Amino acid sequence: MTIKVNYSLNLSIDNDVYNFKKDRLPSRANEALAGMCRYMIGTSRYQILLTVLNDFYNHVSKKFPEQHWFLFVGNSVWQPDTKIIRHYKLWNLLELQGIKVPDTKEKEEFFYEANNKLKYMGFIKLYENSILLVADILMQEKLSYLLVSPYAELPKDFFNKDWTGNLSEDKPLLIKNIKNGIVFIKNFGEFDDVENGIIVFGRPDLIAALHI
């Protein structure tokens, strides 16, 4: 099977990647958001995601070998403030649900608190041998992004309680961080879709370089 690639340097206009509209954002902000989808035809979602992720990791590593990779995950909605939630936090709760989490010391988790509710978020620094281990999380967790970053550590202002995993809702945060050179990768495809793969969001100059 062949990996297919579509790209657009402006996702605020009609395109074959992801159609963001200009809702309440200045046109220059929208123009800073470019994207690319890399996908395969087939219904074996997990195997396709592994193949596409591996191919994209190798592609990025050749183009920009100095980049750093992270997995960013969080609660897409506020959780009740219970002893169980506070005990298991983020990573342990994912494991409890049967979702495999890479076994590494380079991971963090934290929470926001408001109105007697909690919202956990966290990140894992990834290396070549752990990139494919996050496929399960990307498929099952709504608020999950794979990140390619020029920074060895994620900027403090990256983290925000308003992240939801919904691309339209996350757009202002995506644009803010994309301007700083961070590339976002999101899994796409449902169980009955014949097209499955990843959508990549980034600055136009980075997407132009990565689509080749």
Helices and strands as residue ranges (DSSP letters): E 4-8, H 27-31, E 34-41, H 45-63, E 68-74, E 79-80, H 83-88, H 91-96, E 107-114, E 117-126, G 131-134, H 135-140, E 144-149, G 156-158, H 167-178, E 183-188, E 195-202, H 204-210
